[in-house]
Amino acid sequence: MPGSKVQASDKKHRFKRVLAHIKYLNALSPTIQDELARSAQERRFRKGQIIYMEGEPATALYFIETGWVKSVRVSSDGREQAMLCLCAGEIFGEAGVLTRSPYPCTVIALEDTVVWRVGAEDLHRIMARHHAFAMAMSKWLSERIRYYIDLVEDLSLCGVEARVARTLLRHAQFVQGRWVVLRRAWSTFDEMAVRLGTVRDVLSRSLRALEKEGVIKVHRQEIEILDPERLRRRGRL
């Protein structure tokens, strides 16, 4: 049917636009991208909706088109530790899918989010057929491992103030002559505290101390870095 062909074509173009913004995968050949697009299925999640739970079978790899998600671990006493916050141009679910093991974290939509889902069996089949895709996924996974190494260092070797400084520097953007960390609507102090492995009161004290010293300025929608060099020293970088 003509309508079905148009729909399939639109799906392929949308998915390939997503791939164009994903490091390493954006260099894949059109043949590999087409194979991935044929296997991809669109999924939409509302703010606060769970995409998958820690311990569930890893049935798919997810590619974010729009929105933000967070990956968390929850301890036996109910304490939450955020592992990652991801947006468009990122993938998630790779650890479970590539090792054929359960998902190691729970993933939750932080805002209304559109993702593309590629089933685990399709993914392994395409990787087996195309060495370039397997290598691209290996590079992506290696960078994710490096991120977790840095996270372990932050949580185990650095105090809260140093972790705050490192996080601000890691997410800073140069906008109109200023270094700023933009705050999303969901980026409350409670959410930030979870990501830093602390509680709201301790985070607030750290931010107030840095602001009092003239290192940063906290605004409603952004945190401005006034003295990047001093902030690097506070982060022990």
N, C-alpha and C positions, 0 to 999 in steps of 0.2 A: 504494500500500500504506500502511496506517495507520502502520506503523513508520517508513517513509521520511518521512512528513509530520512525525512527532514529531522525527526526527533533523534534518530541515531547519529546523524551528522552533528547536530547541536551538542549532543552529549560528548562526542569525541572532541569537538573544539573546546568545550568548557574544561574537560579534564586535561587536555594538553596545555591549556592556559595555566592550570594549576601546576602542572609539571614544570612549566617554564620558570616558575619562581622557587623551585626546590633545588638546593645545591646538589650537585653531582647528577641528579636525575634530569636536569634541564639540558644536559649534553647527550642524552641518549638519542639513538637514531630514530627517524620517523617510524621504522618498522617496529621497534620495541615499544615506542609510545603508543602506536596503534593497537598492539596486542594488549597492553595494559588498559587502554581505553575500552576495549571490547569486554574486558572482565569487570570494569568498574561499575559500581552501583551507587547512585546518589542517596544520601541519608541526611535528614534534617533533625536537629535536636533543639529543644527549648532551653532557655536559661535554667540552670539547676538540674537538668536531666542527666542521669547517669548513662554513659555510652557503653561502658562495660565495667564489671566488678573484678577486683583482685581475686585471683584463683580460678576464674572462669577459663574454659578452653580458649586458646588463642586462635580464633577462626578467621581473622582478617587483619590486614594492614589498612590504616586510615590516612587519607590525604586531606588536609584542611583547605577548603576553598574560601570560606569567610567565617569570622567569629574567633573566639578564644576558648580554649579548654585548659583544665588543670589535671595533672596526674598526681595522685596522693597515695600514701600508705597510711593505714590506721592501726595503731597499737591495740593490744588486748584491753587496755583501760579506756579506749575511745579517743586517745589523743591523735590528732591528724598532723602529718608532715607532708607538705607539698614538695614534690620532686621536680616538677616542670610546669611552666605555664607556656602554652603554645598557641600560635596564631597562623594565619594564612601563609602558605609556603613551608609548612612543617608537616612531618608525618609522625604517627604514633602507633604503638602496638608491635613494633619491630622486634623487641626483645623476645616476646613470647612466640611470635610467628616464625622467626628465623631459627629458634632453638626447639621448635615444636613442643613447647612447654606452656603451662597456664600463664595468663597475663599476670605480671608481677605487681601491678598497681591498679587502682580504680581511676577511671577517667570521667570527669564531669564537665559539662558545658558551662562556662562562666557567663556566656551570653548566647543569644540565638545563633546557632552555628550550622554551617553546611559542610559536609565532608563527603569524600568518595571512598567507598569500601571495595578493596580487592581481596577476594577470598584467599586463604592460606594456600590451598592446593593450586590455584591458578598462579599465585606468586611463585611458588616453588617450581612449577612447570616452566614459567617464563625465565626464571633464573637458570634452570638447567639447559635451556635452549640458547641463552644469550649470555656469554661470558661478560660482556660489557655491563650488563645490568647487575650481575652478581658482584662485580667489582665496585660498581657505584653504591650498592647497598652496603658493602663492606666498609667503604670509606665513610658513609653516613653513620654506620654503627660505631666506627672508631671515634668519630667526633662526639657521639653521644656518651661513649665510655669516658672520654676526656672530661666532658661536662660533669659526670658523676664523680670523677676523681677530685675535681675542684670543689664539688659540693661536700664531699667527705672532709676535705681539708678545712673548708669554711666552718663546718659544724663541729669538728673535733679539735681543731687547733686555734681557732679564732674566737674572741669574745663577741658579744652582740654588736658593740659599736664597730668593730672591724668588719663584721659581716654586713652591717648596714652600709658602710663605706664601699665595700667591694660590690655589693648589689647595685648601688646607685651608679657607680662607675661603669659597671657592665651594661647597664640599660640606658646610659646617657646618650642623647642625640644633640647634635649641634644645630640649633634652630634660630635663625635670624640673629646670629652673633652671640648666642647664649648656649651654654650647656644645660640641658633640662632633661628630666625624666618625666615623661608624660604619664598621667594617672588615668586609667580606665575607670568607668563607672563602678566596676566591681572591685577596684583596687583600694579597699578600705584598710584602715590600720590593722583590723583583725586579720584580714587576708594576708597582708604583708607580714604580719607577725608569724603566721603559720608557715609562710615560705622561708622565713629566717630561722625557724626552729626556736621561737621565743613566745612571749605573751605581749598583749597590746601595751600594758603599762611600761614594760621595759623598753619596747620599741619607741614609745612616745618620749621617754626620758632621753634616749640616745639621739633622736631627731632634734629635740629641744636643745640639747647640749651643743650639737653641731651648728644649729641655727644661732644660738647665743654667741658662739665663737666667730660667726660670720663666714662659716664654711659653706652653708647651704641656706636657702630660703624656701620654706614650705608654703605653697599656694594651694588653692582648692583643687585645681586640675593639673598641677605639675609641681615638681620639686626642682628648683633652680640650683645648680652647682656654681657657687660664687668663687670658690678657690679650689680648682681641681687638684693642684699639687698637694695642698694640705690634706685633701680628702684621700689622695693616694697614700700619703704617709699614715693616715689613720687606718687605712686598710692594709697596711704593711706590704704595700706593692712597690 
